Amino acid sequence: MEGEQEQGNEMLREALHSRTPRFFRAGKGSARGKTGPQDTARFADNLMLLQECAILLGEKLDMSAVSGAVCYEGDETYGFSFDPNSSPHNPEVAGAIVNKRIPMADFVTAVREYIDQ
């Protein structure tokens, strides 16, 4: 467990230094990532907020569902997208956090490429 945490912390340091997206998956009430438990928990918190906003927006616009969202906060970009390859009975989402503002289209493309890996 400690070795995994050290590896996660190293991956987090590397991603922060290079300002590249840190990718995550979530489903069945839990989130998974490779950049350590604190970073994964942070993504999970952001995901819950974004999903609540997406539900409210979908209801307001009379849409059945919003499949993703992107948010800018300070110098960060974070967001999620539903994984179309996951089971409709057990849907998963994929998302990312990156410590710079990037265009929404670039962010969504990066998350979709991660999903398709």
CYANA upper distance limits for C-alpha pairs under 8 A (distance plus 0.5 A):
  1 MET  CA      5 GLN  CA      6.82
  2 GLU  CA      6 GLU  CA      6.68
  3 GLY  CA      7 GLN  CA      6.65
  4 GLU  CA      8 GLY  CA      6.53
  4 GLU  CA     36 GLY  CA      8.38
  5 GLN  CA      9 ASN  CA      6.59
  5 GLN  CA     36 GLY  CA      6.14
  5 GLN  CA     37 PRO  CA      7.97
  6 GLU  CA     10 GLU  CA      6.66
  6 GLU  CA     36 GLY  CA      8.41
  7 GLN  CA     11 MET  CA      6.64
  7 GLN  CA     35 THR  CA      8.11
  7 GLN  CA     36 GLY  CA      8.30
  8 GLY  CA     12 LEU  CA      6.59
  8 GLY  CA     34 LYS  CA      5.83
  8 GLY  CA     35 THR  CA      4.48
  8 GLY  CA     36 GLY  CA      4.75
  8 GLY  CA     37 PRO  CA      8.41
  9 ASN  CA     13 ARG  CA      6.64
  9 ASN  CA     35 THR  CA      6.24
  9 ASN  CA     36 GLY  CA      6.09
 10 GLU  CA     14 GLU  CA      6.63
 10 GLU  CA     35 THR  CA      8.01
 11 MET  CA     15 ALA  CA      6.61
 11 MET  CA     34 LYS  CA      7.62
 11 MET  CA     35 THR  CA      5.87
 12 LEU  CA     16 LEU  CA      6.55
 12 LEU  CA     22 ARG  CA      8.11
 12 LEU  CA     35 THR  CA      5.23
 12 LEU  CA     36 GLY  CA      7.68
 12 LEU  CA     39 ASP  CA      8.36
 13 ARG  CA     17 HIS  CA      6.54
 14 GLU  CA     18 SER  CA      6.62
 15 ALA  CA     19 ARG  CA      6.02
 15 ALA  CA     20 THR  CA      5.64
 15 ALA  CA     21 PRO  CA      7.27
 15 ALA  CA     22 ARG  CA      7.12
 16 LEU  CA     20 THR  CA      7.31
 16 LEU  CA     98 VAL  CA      8.20
 16 LEU  CA     99 ASN  CA      7.01
 19 ARG  CA     98 VAL  CA      6.77
 19 ARG  CA     99 ASN  CA      6.13
 19 ARG  CA    100 LYS  CA      7.03
 20 THR  CA     98 VAL  CA      6.33
 20 THR  CA     99 ASN  CA      7.92
 21 PRO  CA     96 ALA  CA      6.33
 21 PRO  CA     97 ILE  CA      6.04
 21 PRO  CA     98 VAL  CA      4.89
 21 PRO  CA     99 ASN  CA      8.14
 22 ARG  CA     33 GLY  CA      8.40
 22 ARG  CA     34 LYS  CA      8.48
 22 ARG  CA     35 THR  CA      7.65
 22 ARG  CA     96 ALA  CA      5.75
 22 ARG  CA     97 ILE  CA      5.88
 22 ARG  CA     98 VAL  CA      6.74
 23 PHE  CA     33 GLY  CA      6.98
 23 PHE  CA     34 LYS  CA      8.27
 23 PHE  CA     94 ALA  CA      7.74
 23 PHE  CA     95 GLY  CA      6.23
 23 PHE  CA     96 ALA  CA      4.86
 23 PHE  CA     97 ILE  CA      7.36
 23 PHE  CA    111 VAL  CA      8.04
 23 PHE  CA    114 TYR  CA      7.98
 24 PHE  CA     31 ALA  CA      7.39
 24 PHE  CA     32 ARG  CA      6.11
 24 PHE  CA     33 GLY  CA      5.10
 24 PHE  CA     34 LYS  CA      8.08
 24 PHE  CA     40 THR  CA      7.73
 24 PHE  CA     43 PHE  CA      8.04
 24 PHE  CA     94 ALA  CA      6.13
 24 PHE  CA     95 GLY  CA      5.82
 24 PHE  CA     96 ALA  CA      6.38
 25 ARG  CA     31 ALA  CA      6.21
 25 ARG  CA     32 ARG  CA      5.77
 25 ARG  CA     33 GLY  CA      7.13
 25 ARG  CA     92 GLU  CA      7.49
 25 ARG  CA     93 VAL  CA      6.21
 25 ARG  CA     94 ALA  CA      4.89
 25 ARG  CA     95 GLY  CA      6.91
 26 ALA  CA     30 SER  CA      6.09
 26 ALA  CA     31 ALA  CA      4.61
 26 ALA  CA     32 ARG  CA      6.59
 26 ALA  CA     44 ALA  CA      8.26
 26 ALA  CA     92 GLU  CA      6.15
 26 ALA  CA     93 VAL  CA      5.81
 26 ALA  CA     94 ALA  CA      6.85
 27 GLY  CA     31 ALA  CA      7.08
 27 GLY  CA     90 ASN  CA      7.91
 27 GLY  CA     91 PRO  CA      7.01
 27 GLY  CA     92 GLU  CA      5.10
 27 GLY  CA     93 VAL  CA      7.01
 28 LYS  CA     90 ASN  CA      7.73
 28 LYS  CA     92 GLU  CA      8.24
 30 SER  CA     44 ALA  CA      8.19
 31 ALA  CA     40 THR  CA      7.02
 31 ALA  CA     41 ALA  CA      7.88
 31 ALA  CA     43 PHE  CA      8.30
 31 ALA  CA     44 ALA  CA      6.49
 32 ARG  CA     40 THR  CA      6.86
 33 GLY  CA     37 PRO  CA      8.30
 33 GLY  CA     39 ASP  CA      8.41
 33 GLY  CA     40 THR  CA      6.02
 34 LYS  CA     40 THR  CA      8.31
 35 THR  CA     39 ASP  CA      6.61
 35 THR  CA     40 THR  CA      7.40
 36 GLY  CA     40 THR  CA      6.72
 37 PRO  CA     41 ALA  CA      6.48
 38 GLN  CA     42 ARG  CA      6.64
 39 ASP  CA     43 PHE  CA      6.79
 40 THR  CA     44 ALA  CA      6.73
 41 ALA  CA     45 ASP  CA      6.73
 42 ARG  CA     46 ASN  CA      6.77
 43 PHE  CA     47 LEU  CA      6.44
 43 PHE  CA     96 ALA  CA      7.95
 43 PHE  CA     97 ILE  CA      7.61
 44 ALA  CA     48 MET  CA      6.76
 45 ASP  CA     49 LEU  CA      7.03
 46 ASN  CA     50 LEU  CA      6.65
 46 ASN  CA     78 TYR  CA      8.26
 46 ASN  CA     79 GLY  CA      8.27
 47 LEU  CA     51 GLN  CA      6.46
 47 LEU  CA     79 GLY  CA      7.54
 47 LEU  CA     80 PHE  CA      7.46
 48 MET  CA     52 GLU  CA      6.71
 49 LEU  CA     53 CYS  CA      6.82
 50 LEU  CA     54 ALA  CA      6.52
 50 LEU  CA     69 ALA  CA      6.97
 50 LEU  CA     70 VAL  CA      8.38
 50 LEU  CA     71 CYS  CA      8.39
 50 LEU  CA     79 GLY  CA      7.82
 51 GLN  CA     55 ILE  CA      6.62
 51 GLN  CA     68 GLY  CA      8.49
 51 GLN  CA     69 ALA  CA      8.26
 52 GLU  CA     56 LEU  CA      6.79
 53 CYS  CA     57 LEU  CA      6.52
 54 ALA  CA     58 GLY  CA      6.46
 54 ALA  CA     65 ALA  CA      8.28
 54 ALA  CA     66 VAL  CA      6.14
 54 ALA  CA     68 GLY  CA      7.86
 54 ALA  CA     69 ALA  CA      7.34
 55 ILE  CA     59 GLU  CA      6.67
 55 ILE  CA     65 ALA  CA      7.37
 55 ILE  CA     66 VAL  CA      7.26
 56 LEU  CA     60 LYS  CA      6.64
 57 LEU  CA     61 LEU  CA      6.65
 57 LEU  CA     66 VAL  CA      8.26
 58 GLY  CA     62 ASP  CA      6.42
 58 GLY  CA     63 MET  CA      5.19
 58 GLY  CA     64 SER  CA      6.87
 58 GLY  CA     65 ALA  CA      6.16
 58 GLY  CA     66 VAL  CA      6.29
 59 GLU  CA     63 MET  CA      6.52
 59 GLU  CA     64 SER  CA      7.82
 67 SER  CA     81 SER  CA      6.30
 67 SER  CA     82 PHE  CA      5.98
 68 GLY  CA     79 GLY  CA      7.78
 68 GLY  CA     80 PHE  CA      5.79
 68 GLY  CA     81 SER  CA      4.59
 68 GLY  CA     82 PHE  CA      6.68
 69 ALA  CA     79 GLY  CA      5.86
 69 ALA  CA     80 PHE  CA      6.13
 69 ALA  CA     81 SER  CA      7.19
 70 VAL  CA     77 THR  CA      7.59
 70 VAL  CA     78 TYR  CA      6.25
 70 VAL  CA     79 GLY  CA      4.63
 70 VAL  CA     80 PHE  CA      7.13
 70 VAL  CA    104 MET  CA      7.35
 70 VAL  CA    107 PHE  CA      8.48
 71 CYS  CA     77 THR  CA      6.28
 71 CYS  CA     78 TYR  CA      5.94
 71 CYS  CA     79 GLY  CA      6.44
 72 TYR  CA     76 GLU  CA      6.24
 72 TYR  CA     77 THR  CA      5.17
 72 TYR  CA     78 TYR  CA      7.12
 72 TYR  CA    101 ARG  CA      7.33
 73 GLU  CA     77 THR  CA      7.01
 75 ASP  CA     99 ASN  CA      6.55
 75 ASP  CA    100 LYS  CA      5.39
 75 ASP  CA    101 ARG  CA      6.03
 76 GLU  CA     97 ILE  CA      7.63
 76 GLU  CA     98 VAL  CA      6.26
 76 GLU  CA     99 ASN  CA      4.95
 76 GLU  CA    100 LYS  CA      5.21
 76 GLU  CA    101 ARG  CA      5.95
 77 THR  CA     97 ILE  CA      6.39
 77 THR  CA     98 VAL  CA      5.93
 77 THR  CA     99 ASN  CA      7.04
 77 THR  CA    100 LYS  CA      6.67
 77 THR  CA    101 ARG  CA      5.85
 77 THR  CA    102 ILE  CA      7.20
 77 THR  CA    107 PHE  CA      8.49
 78 TYR  CA     95 GLY  CA      7.87
 78 TYR  CA     96 ALA  CA      6.07
 78 TYR  CA     97 ILE  CA      4.83
 78 TYR  CA     98 VAL  CA      6.88
 79 GLY  CA     95 GLY  CA      5.98
 79 GLY  CA     96 ALA  CA      6.37
 79 GLY  CA     97 ILE  CA      7.39
 80 PHE  CA     93 VAL  CA      6.96
 80 PHE  CA     94 ALA  CA      6.06
 80 PHE  CA     95 GLY  CA      4.41
 80 PHE  CA     96 ALA  CA      7.12
 80 PHE  CA    111 VAL  CA      7.99
 81 SER  CA     93 VAL  CA      6.07
 81 SER  CA     94 ALA  CA      6.09
 81 SER  CA     95 GLY  CA      6.63
 81 SER  CA    108 VAL  CA      8.23
 81 SER  CA    111 VAL  CA      7.74
 81 SER  CA    112 ARG  CA      8.24
 82 PHE  CA     91 PRO  CA      7.80
 82 PHE  CA     92 GLU  CA      6.59
 82 PHE  CA     93 VAL  CA      4.73
 82 PHE  CA     94 ALA  CA      6.82
 83 ASP  CA     91 PRO  CA      7.62
 83 ASP  CA     92 GLU  CA      6.12
 83 ASP  CA     93 VAL  CA      5.62
 83 ASP  CA     94 ALA  CA      6.80
 83 ASP  CA    115 ILE  CA      7.01
 86 SER  CA     90 ASN  CA      7.47
 86 SER  CA     91 PRO  CA      5.88
 86 SER  CA     92 GLU  CA      6.36
 87 SER  CA     91 PRO  CA      5.84
 87 SER  CA     92 GLU  CA      8.25
 94 ALA  CA    111 VAL  CA      7.26
 94 ALA  CA    114 TYR  CA      8.38
 94 ALA  CA    115 ILE  CA      7.14
 95 GLY  CA    111 VAL  CA      6.45
 96 ALA  CA    111 VAL  CA      7.33
102 ILE  CA    106 ASP  CA      7.16
102 ILE  CA    107 PHE  CA      7.01
103 PRO  CA    107 PHE  CA      6.85
104 MET  CA    108 VAL  CA      6.60
105 ALA  CA    109 THR  CA      6.55
106 ASP  CA    110 ALA  CA      6.67
107 PHE  CA    111 VAL  CA      6.86
108 VAL  CA    112 ARG  CA      6.62
109 THR  CA    113 GLU  CA      6.59
110 ALA  CA    114 TYR  CA      6.72
111 VAL  CA    115 ILE  CA      6.73
112 ARG  CA    116 ASP  CA      6.73
113 GLU  CA    117 GLN  CA      6.86
